Amino acid sequence: MEKANWSSPVEGFIILGLSAHPKLEKIFFVLILLMYLVILLGNGVLILVTILDSRLHTPMYFFLGNLSFLDICYTTSAVPLILDSFLTPRKTISFSACAVQMFLSFAMGATECVLLGMMAFDRYVAICNPLRYPVVMSKAAYVPMAVSSWAIGCTVSVVHTTLTIQLPFCGNNVINHLACELLAVLKLACTDISINVISMGVTNVFFLGVPVLFIFVSYVFIIVTILRIPSAEGRRKAFSTCSAHFTVVVIFYGTLVFMYGKPKSKDPLRADKQDLSDKLIPVFYGVVTPMLNPIIYSLRNKDVKAAVRNLVAQRCFAQ
């Protein structure tokens, strides 16, 4: 197959989005815009308090700050374009812009998989080995852990994005999705995508299977340790330090399994017939989950709530 890369006859894509449901476009424009503003506000406040409040200069809140920044990056890579597509009759995107969007969305998703595993390890050490916690989770340890999460996520995204943009797209440039989602773009290729499917399967093992197994084992040890605490108050406090992270993990991985758990090879007979739910599930992952993260962590964490109150009080007195 010659010239199966940037010389493809397709110079851009048409995002089908919710064109078949014009009424839903208006509804989802308002809903997604409001949720995006909540994401920016909620995660922005979390980043701010974790930087400004010295009491939150701990590994757990450092990881939380990274998670909030990651959520802002992920939503910003897709939401503005999705909102624009709801208002624009001709929903087009250039080939290069589509590639950038695929890279950013996949990189942020892969990074969050690794980062949530790192956060589980942090909670495991804090509860199961509290005396060794300051040594094991020192700044020399948790900063490289966070950096490696970003590096691993971006690296695997470069691989998948490169494999995708090198495929030939022979004229069929209509993406039946709300954005340039990698699996939706793969369906448009006019060649065998077995390598892409295999590489996606391997990625699923390392970024879905391994972190989920690691988090599961960590929480088994955490729960066993907590149940051994003699006082009910002690058990309650220990559970409260993990409940927010566990809730975020369930929402994140539960949605991600639906999206990437079973990658499908191209099916010519159904390439243009993607169910509405297949479009809305990624929206749930890409918008609702980042919106819920700061809410979950702030509602379940007294330190964060106190830090936010102090921040607001300082700004009020400063005026």
C-alpha positions in Angstrom: 0.0 0.0 0.0 1.8 3.1 -1.1 1.8 6.5 0.6 -0.1 5.3 3.6 0.7 8.3 5.8 0.3 12.0 5.6 0.0 11.8 1.8 -3.5 10.2 2.3 -6.1 11.8 0.1 -8.0 12.8 3.2 -6.9 16.3 4.3 -9.5 16.6 7.1 -12.4 15.0 8.7 -16.1 15.8 9.2 -17.3 15.3 12.8 -20.8 13.8 12.6 -21.5 14.4 16.2 -25.2 14.7 17.0 -26.2 16.0 13.6 -29.0 13.5 13.4 -30.3 14.9 16.7 -30.4 18.7 16.4 -32.5 19.2 19.5 -30.0 17.2 21.5 -27.2 19.4 20.2 -28.8 22.5 21.9 -29.4 20.6 25.1 -25.9 19.1 25.3 -24.3 22.4 24.3 -25.7 24.0 27.5 -25.1 21.0 29.7 -21.5 20.4 28.5 -20.7 24.2 28.7 -21.9 24.3 32.3 -20.0 21.2 33.2 -16.9 22.5 31.6 -17.0 25.7 33.6 -17.5 23.6 36.8 -14.5 21.5 35.8 -12.3 24.6 35.3 -13.5 26.1 38.6 -13.4 23.0 40.8 -10.1 21.6 39.6 -8.6 25.1 39.4 -9.5 25.7 43.1 -8.0 22.3 44.0 -4.7 23.1 42.3 -4.6 26.5 43.9 -5.2 25.2 47.5 -2.7 22.4 47.1 0.0 24.9 46.1 -0.9 27.8 48.5 -1.7 25.8 51.7 1.4 24.4 53.3 -0.7 21.8 55.2 -1.5 20.2 51.9 2.1 19.8 50.8 1.9 16.0 51.1 2.2 13.2 48.6 -1.6 12.6 48.5 -2.4 16.2 47.7 0.5 16.5 45.3 -1.0 13.6 43.3 -4.5 15.2 43.7 -3.1 18.4 42.2 -1.7 16.4 39.3 -5.1 14.7 38.8 -6.9 18.1 38.7 -4.4 19.5 36.2 -4.8 16.4 34.1 -8.6 16.7 34.1 -8.4 20.3 32.9 -6.0 19.3 30.1 -8.1 16.5 29.0 -11.4 18.4 28.8 -9.8 21.4 27.2 -8.3 19.3 24.4 -11.8 18.2 23.3 -14.7 20.2 24.9 -14.2 23.6 23.1 -14.2 21.8 19.7 -17.3 19.7 20.7 -19.1 22.9 21.7 -18.1 24.6 18.5 -19.4 21.6 16.5 -22.8 21.9 18.1 -23.1 25.5 16.8 -21.4 25.0 13.4 -23.4 23.5 10.4 -20.2 22.3 8.8 -18.4 20.3 11.4 -14.9 19.9 10.0 -11.4 19.4 11.5 -8.1 19.3 9.8 -6.0 16.1 9.7 -3.3 17.6 11.9 -5.7 19.0 14.5 -7.5 15.6 14.7 -4.1 13.9 15.3 -3.3 16.4 18.1 -6.7 15.8 19.7 -6.2 12.0 19.5 -2.8 12.3 21.1 -4.0 14.6 24.0 -7.1 12.6 24.8 -5.3 9.2 24.8 -2.2 10.6 26.7 -4.4 12.1 29.4 -6.4 8.8 29.8 -3.3 6.7 29.9 -1.6 9.1 32.4 -4.7 9.0 34.7 -4.6 5.2 34.7 -1.0 5.2 36.0 -1.6 8.1 38.3 -4.6 6.4 40.1 -2.3 3.4 40.6 0.3 5.7 42.2 -2.4 7.2 44.4 -3.5 3.7 45.5 0.1 2.9 46.5 0.3 6.2 48.5 -2.9 5.2 50.4 -1.5 1.7 51.0 1.7 2.9 52.5 -0.1 5.5 54.6 -2.5 3.0 56.2 -0.6 -0.3 56.2 2.9 1.1 57.0 2.3 4.5 58.6 5.6 4.6 60.4 7.5 4.2 57.2 5.3 6.6 55.2 7.6 9.7 55.5 10.5 7.6 54.3 8.8 5.6 51.5 6.8 8.6 50.2 9.4 11.2 50.5 9.6 14.1 48.0 12.4 12.3 46.2 10.0 9.4 45.6 6.6 10.9 44.9 7.7 13.6 42.5 9.4 11.1 40.1 6.3 8.8 40.4 4.1 11.6 39.1 6.5 12.6 36.4 6.8 9.0 35.3 3.0 8.8 35.0 3.0 11.7 32.6 5.9 10.3 30.7 4.4 6.8 30.3 1.0 8.2 29.2 2.5 10.6 26.6 4.8 7.9 25.2 2.1 5.3 24.7 -0.1 8.0 23.1 2.6 8.9 20.7 2.8 5.2 19.6 -0.9 4.8 19.0 -1.3 8.2 17.4 1.6 7.5 15.0 0.2 4.1 14.1 -3.2 5.7 13.4 -2.1 8.7 11.3 0.1 6.5 9.1 -3.0 4.5 7.9 -4.5 5.3 4.5 -7.9 7.0 4.6 -9.4 6.6 1.1 -12.0 9.3 0.9 -14.2 8.2 3.8 -13.7 11.1 6.2 -16.9 11.2 8.2 -16.2 10.5 11.9 -19.3 9.2 13.6 -18.4 10.6 16.9 -18.4 13.8 18.9 -14.6 14.3 18.5 -11.5 12.8 17.0 -11.6 9.7 19.2 -9.0 7.1 18.2 -11.2 4.1 17.8 -13.7 6.1 15.7 -10.9 7.3 13.4 -9.5 3.7 13.0 -12.8 2.6 11.5 -12.3 5.0 8.6 -9.0 3.3 7.5 -9.1 1.5 4.1 -6.6 -1.1 5.1 -6.1 -3.9 7.6 -5.8 -2.5 11.2 -4.8 -5.7 12.9 -1.6 -4.1 14.2 -3.6 -1.2 15.7 -6.0 -3.7 17.3 -3.2 -5.8 18.7 -1.3 -2.8 20.1 -4.6 -1.5 21.6 -5.1 -4.9 23.3 -1.6 -4.8 24.7 -2.2 -1.3 26.0 -5.4 -2.4 27.6 -3.5 -5.0 29.6 -0.9 -2.6 30.9 -3.2 0.4 31.4 -6.4 -1.3 32.4 -5.6 -4.7 33.7 -2.3 -4.1 35.6 -3.4 -0.9 37.4 -6.8 -2.3 38.3 -5.2 -5.4 39.7 -2.6 -3.3 41.6 -5.4 -1.1 43.0 -7.5 -4.1 43.9 -4.6 -5.8 45.8 -3.7 -2.5 47.5 -7.3 -2.1 48.8 -7.5 -5.7 50.0 -4.5 -5.0 52.2 -5.9 -1.6 53.2 -9.3 -3.0 54.2 -7.7 -5.8 56.2 -5.5 -3.3 58.0 -8.5 -1.0 58.7 -10.6 -3.8 60.1 -7.9 -4.6 62.6 -8.1 -1.1 64.1 -9.8 -1.6 67.5 -11.8 1.7 67.7 -14.7 2.5 65.5 -13.6 6.1 65.2 -10.2 5.0 64.0 -11.7 2.7 61.4 -14.0 5.5 60.2 -11.1 8.0 59.8 -9.0 5.4 58.0 -11.9 4.6 55.6 -12.5 8.3 54.9 -9.0 8.8 53.7 -9.5 6.2 51.0 -13.2 6.5 50.1 -12.7 9.5 47.7 -9.9 7.8 45.8 -11.8 4.5 45.6 -15.0 6.3 44.3 -12.9 8.1 41.6 -11.3 4.8 40.6 -14.6 3.0 40.2 -16.1 5.8 38.1 -13.0 6.2 35.9 -12.2 2.5 35.2 -15.9 1.6 34.9 -16.4 4.0 32.1 -13.0 3.3 30.5 -13.7 -0.4 30.3 -16.8 0.4 28.2 -14.8 2.6 25.9 -11.6 0.6 25.4 -12.1 -2.8 27.0 -12.9 -4.5 23.7 -11.4 -2.8 20.7 -13.0 -3.8 17.5 -11.5 -4.1 14.0 -13.1 -2.2 11.2 -16.5 -3.4 10.2 -17.5 -1.9 6.8 -21.1 -2.8 7.3 -21.5 -0.8 10.4 -19.0 1.9 10.0 -21.6 4.6 9.6 -24.1 3.2 12.3 -22.7 4.0 15.7 -25.2 4.0 18.4 -26.0 7.2 20.3 -24.8 5.6 23.6 -21.4 5.0 22.0 -21.0 8.8 21.7 -22.4 9.7 25.1 -20.3 7.2 27.1 -17.0 9.0 26.1 -18.7 12.3 27.1 -19.5 10.8 30.5 -15.8 9.9 30.8 -14.4 13.1 29.4 -16.7 15.6 31.1 -18.7 14.2 34.0 -15.8 12.3 35.6 -13.5 15.4 35.7 -16.4 17.4 37.1 -17.1 14.9 39.8 -13.4 14.4 40.9 -13.0 17.8 42.8 -16.5 17.5 44.2 -15.8 14.0 45.6 -12.5 15.0 47.1 -13.7 18.2 48.6 -16.9 16.7 50.1 -15.0 13.8 51.6 -12.0 15.7 52.8 -11.9 18.1 55.8 -8.4 19.3 55.0 -9.4 20.4 51.4 -12.6 22.1 52.7 -10.6 24.0 55.4 -8.0 25.0 52.8 -10.7 26.4 50.5 -12.4 28.3 53.4 -9.0 29.8 54.3 -8.3 30.8 50.7 -11.7 32.5 50.4 -11.2 34.2 53.7 -7.8 35.5 52.7 -9.1 36.9 49.5 -12.0 38.6 51.3 -9.7 40.2 53.9 -7.3 41.2 51.1 -10.0 43.3 49.5 
